[in-house]
Amino acid sequence: MNTAEQLKTAPNARNGLPENPDTPAPKRPEGLSATLREMIRELVQYRELLGQMILRDIRIRYKQAIMGFGWAVLMPVVIVGAGFLVKYAMAQISGKPLEAASLSGMTVKALGWAFFIGALGFATNSLTSNIALVTKIYFPREVFPLSAVLTQAFDSLIGSTVLGMLLFLFLGVGLSLQLLWVPLLIVMLILMTTGAALFLSCANVFFRDVKYLVQVVITFGIFFTPVFYEPQFFGPKGCLVMMLNPLSPLLEGLRLAVVEQHNLLETLVVTTDAGQEIFAWQPWYLLYAAAWSIFGSIGAWLMFHKLEFVYAEYI
C-alpha cells in the first residue's frame, strides 16, 4: 500500500472512523498541556505513516542516482574542501603551519552544518510540494517536515561514518570519555533543526518568499557560523557575539568534545599571541543551546499545530 492509499484509509485521530475529506477539521483541545498531549498522541498514532514518508523520501532521493549513497558524503566533503582552502589561505597569511587538529575540528563542524542546511532545504517546501495530500486528507501535517529532517539524518549518518573513519585513521583523533557528549549534542542539533523546519515550512505556506530566504541562509549562513573558523578568532567580545548564534555552541561543542577532548562542563580559556585571554567555551553555552533546542522546537511545533487546519486555504 502506497502513502496516498494509507492516508485515505487512515483512522481519524479522535474517533477511529475513516477520514472523509468533506468532514470538518476536528475541534482542538483547550489548554497547553492538553494540546501537547494531543500532538504527541497523534504523532504516535501516525508513526507508521511517518516511517513510510521517510522511506519514500529516501527512495526518491536515490532513485536512478549514479552516485547512489555517495551523495550523502558529497556535501560534507565539499564543505570540508572549501574550508581547507580558507584555512590554508589563513595559514599562509599568518605564517603558521596548517595543523591536523584544525582540519579535524572543521570536518566535525561541517557534518553538523551539512545536516542543518540539508534538512532545511528539503523541509521548507515539504508542505507546498504535497498539495494533493494537504488539501484533501486530514492527518498530522508534521509528518512532512519531520520526514525531511529524519531523511537528512539518515544521509548524515552515512556521511558521518565515512568522515569519522577519516578522522580516526588519518587525522589522529583519538577516543576519550568526552565522546559521551556527542549523543547529547546530536539530539540537541536534531531538535533545533526540527524546530526550524517546522517554523519555516509553516511560514512558507503563507509567505512563498520564505524559500528564497532559506536559500540565502544556506548559501551565506556558513560565514556567520563558526564552521571554517573558531569564535575566539574575533577576540573576547566577538567570540561572545558569535556564540549567540544557537548553532555555534553545538558545533563548537562537537569540536571540543571530539577533537580537543575537552569536558564541556569546564571553562576553556585560550591565550592569543598578544597575551589576551579569551573564554573560548563556558558551560552556560550548553544551557543556552539546550534552551533553544527544547523551547524552540516546542514553540515551533505548537505554532505549526495551531495553523495546520488552515493550510489548505493558503496552498
C-alpha positions in Angstrom: 0.0 0.0 0.0 1.5 3.3 -1.0 1.5 6.5 1.1 -1.6 8.0 -0.6 -3.6 4.8 0.0 -2.5 4.7 3.6 -3.7 8.2 4.1 -7.1 7.6 2.6 -7.7 4.7 5.0 -6.0 6.3 8.0 -8.2 6.4 11.1 -9.4 9.7 12.4 -7.1 10.8 15.3 -10.0 11.2 17.7 -12.9 8.8 16.8 -11.3 5.9 14.9 -13.5 6.4 11.9 -12.3 6.5 8.3 -11.4 10.0 7.3 -13.7 11.8 4.9 -12.3 14.8 3.1 -15.6 16.6 3.5 -15.6 16.2 7.2 -14.7 19.4 9.0 -11.5 19.6 10.9 -11.8 18.2 14.5 -12.1 20.6 17.3 -8.8 21.4 19.0 -8.4 20.9 22.8 -8.1 23.9 25.1 -5.0 24.4 27.3 -1.3 24.0 26.6 -0.9 20.6 28.3 -4.0 19.2 26.5 -2.7 20.5 23.2 0.8 18.9 23.8 -0.8 15.6 24.7 -2.9 15.6 21.6 0.1 16.5 19.4 2.2 13.6 20.9 -0.8 11.2 20.7 -1.4 12.0 17.0 2.3 11.7 16.1 2.5 8.3 17.9 -0.7 7.1 16.1 0.6 8.1 12.7 4.2 6.8 13.3 3.8 4.2 10.6 2.8 6.9 8.1 5.9 8.9 9.1 8.1 5.8 8.5 6.6 5.4 5.1 7.2 9.0 4.2 10.8 8.7 5.3 11.2 5.6 3.1 9.5 7.4 0.2 11.9 10.3 0.5 14.9 8.1 0.6 13.8 6.2 -2.5 13.1 9.4 -4.4 16.4 10.9 -3.4 18.5 8.0 -4.5 16.3 6.5 -7.3 18.3 6.4 -10.6 21.2 8.3 -8.9 24.5 7.4 -10.4 26.4 8.1 -7.3 23.9 6.4 -5.0 24.6 7.0 -1.4 27.8 8.8 -2.4 25.6 11.9 -2.5 25.3 11.7 1.3 29.1 12.2 1.6 29.4 14.8 -1.2 28.0 17.8 0.7 30.2 17.4 3.8 33.2 16.8 1.6 32.5 19.9 -0.4 32.2 22.0 2.8 35.5 20.5 4.1 37.2 21.2 0.8 36.1 24.8 0.8 37.1 25.1 4.5 40.5 23.7 3.7 41.1 26.4 1.1 40.1 29.1 3.6 42.3 27.7 6.4 45.2 27.2 4.0 45.0 30.8 2.9 44.7 32.0 6.6 47.8 29.9 7.4 49.8 31.4 4.5 48.9 34.9 5.6 49.7 34.3 9.3 52.9 32.3 8.5 51.7 29.4 10.8 51.5 25.8 9.7 48.1 24.3 9.0 47.6 21.8 11.8 45.7 18.5 11.6 43.6 19.4 14.6 42.3 22.5 12.8 41.2 20.3 9.9 39.7 17.7 12.2 37.6 20.3 14.0 36.4 21.8 10.8 35.4 18.4 9.5 33.3 17.7 12.6 31.5 21.0 12.3 31.0 20.6 8.6 29.0 17.4 9.3 26.6 19.3 11.7 26.3 22.2 9.3 25.6 19.9 6.3 22.8 18.2 8.2 21.2 21.5 9.3 21.1 23.2 5.8 20.2 19.9 4.1 17.2 19.4 6.3 16.0 23.0 6.0 16.4 22.9 2.2 14.0 19.9 1.9 11.7 20.7 4.8 10.8 24.3 3.8 9.0 23.2 0.7 7.6 19.9 2.2 4.1 21.2 2.6 3.7 23.2 -0.6 5.2 20.3 -2.7 2.5 17.9 -1.3 -0.6 20.0 -2.1 -2.8 17.0 -3.1 -2.4 15.4 0.3 -2.5 18.6 2.4 -5.8 19.9 0.8 -7.8 16.6 0.7 -7.0 14.4 3.7 -6.7 15.0 7.4 -3.6 13.7 9.2 -0.8 15.5 11.2 1.0 17.7 8.8 4.1 17.5 10.9 5.0 14.3 9.1 6.2 16.3 6.1 8.9 18.4 7.7 9.7 15.6 10.2 10.3 13.2 7.4 12.6 15.7 5.7 14.7 16.1 8.8 14.9 12.4 9.6 15.7 11.6 5.9 18.6 14.1 6.1 19.6 12.5 9.4 19.9 9.2 7.6 22.1 10.9 5.0 24.2 12.5 7.7 24.7 9.1 9.4 26.3 7.8 6.2 28.5 10.9 5.8 29.5 10.7 9.5 30.6 7.1 9.2 32.8 7.9 6.2 34.3 11.1 7.6 34.6 9.6 11.1 36.9 6.9 9.7 39.0 9.7 8.1 39.2 11.5 11.5 40.4 8.5 13.4 42.6 6.8 10.8 44.3 9.8 9.1 43.9 12.9 11.2 44.9 11.5 14.5 41.7 11.9 16.5 41.6 9.5 19.4 39.0 8.1 21.7 38.1 9.7 25.0 35.4 9.9 27.6 34.4 13.2 26.2 32.9 11.5 23.2 29.9 10.8 25.6 28.9 14.4 25.0 28.4 13.7 21.3 25.0 11.9 21.5 23.6 14.7 23.6 24.8 17.4 21.2 23.4 15.4 18.2 20.0 15.2 19.9 20.0 18.9 20.6 21.0 19.6 17.0 18.2 17.4 15.7 15.7 19.2 18.0 16.9 22.6 16.9 16.8 21.6 13.2 13.3 20.2 13.7 12.0 23.4 15.3 13.5 25.5 12.4 12.0 23.0 9.8 8.5 23.2 11.4 8.7 27.0 11.6 10.0 27.6 8.0 7.7 25.0 6.4 4.7 26.7 8.1 5.8 30.2 7.2 6.4 29.1 3.5 2.7 28.3 3.2 1.7 31.9 4.0 4.7 33.7 2.6 6.2 32.0 -0.5 9.4 34.1 -0.5 10.5 32.2 2.7 12.0 29.6 0.5 14.2 32.2 -1.1 15.3 33.5 2.3 16.2 29.9 3.2 18.4 29.7 0.1 20.2 32.8 1.2 20.8 31.3 4.7 22.0 28.1 3.1 24.4 30.0 0.8 25.8 32.6 3.2 25.0 31.4 6.7 28.2 29.4 6.9 30.1 32.7 7.1 28.2 33.7 10.2 28.5 30.3 11.9 31.9 29.0 13.2 32.5 26.2 10.7 35.6 27.4 8.9 37.0 29.1 12.0 36.8 29.2 15.8 34.9 32.0 17.5 38.0 33.1 19.5 39.5 34.5 16.3 37.2 37.5 16.8 38.5 38.4 20.3 36.7 38.4 23.6 33.6 40.4 22.6 33.5 38.9 19.1 33.7 35.4 20.5 30.7 36.1 22.7 28.7 37.5 19.8 29.5 34.5 17.6 28.3 32.1 20.3 24.9 33.8 20.5 24.2 32.0 17.2 22.2 29.0 18.6 24.1 26.6 16.3 27.6 27.8 17.4 27.6 26.1 20.9 26.5 22.8 19.3 29.1 22.9 16.6 31.9 24.1 18.9 30.8 21.6 21.5 31.2 18.8 19.0 34.7 20.1 18.0 35.9 20.4 21.6 34.5 17.1 22.7 35.7 15.0 19.7 39.0 16.8 18.7 40.1 18.7 21.7 38.7 16.1 24.2 37.6 18.9 26.4 35.0 18.5 29.2 32.1 20.8 28.3 31.3 21.3 32.0 34.6 23.2 32.3 35.5 26.6 31.1 38.1 26.8 28.3 40.4 29.9 28.2 42.7 30.4 25.3 45.6 32.9 25.2 46.4 34.8 22.0 49.9 35.6 20.7 49.4 39.1 22.2 48.7 37.6 25.6 45.0 38.3 25.5 42.8 35.7 27.3 39.5 34.7 25.6 36.8 32.5 27.0 36.5 30.0 24.1 34.0 27.9 26.0 31.8 28.4 29.0 29.3 25.8 30.4 26.4 28.2 30.1 26.8 28.0 26.3 25.5 24.4 26.6 22.4 25.5 28.6 21.8 28.3 26.1 21.8 25.9 23.1 19.6 23.4 25.1 17.1 26.2 25.7 16.9 27.0 22.0 16.6 23.3 21.1 13.9 22.4 23.6 11.8 25.5 23.8 12.4 26.5 20.2 11.2 23.1 18.9 8.2 23.0 21.2 7.2 26.6 20.3 7.5 25.9 16.6 5.5 22.7 16.9 2.7 24.5 18.8 2.6 27.2 16.1 2.6 24.6 13.3 -0.2 22.6 15.0 -2.3 25.7 15.7 -2.2 26.7 12.0 -2.3 23.4 10.3 -6.1 23.4 9.9 -5.9 26.5 7.6 -3.0 25.3 5.4 -5.4 24.1 2.7 -6.9 27.6 2.3 -3.5 29.1 1.5 -1.9 26.4 -0.5 
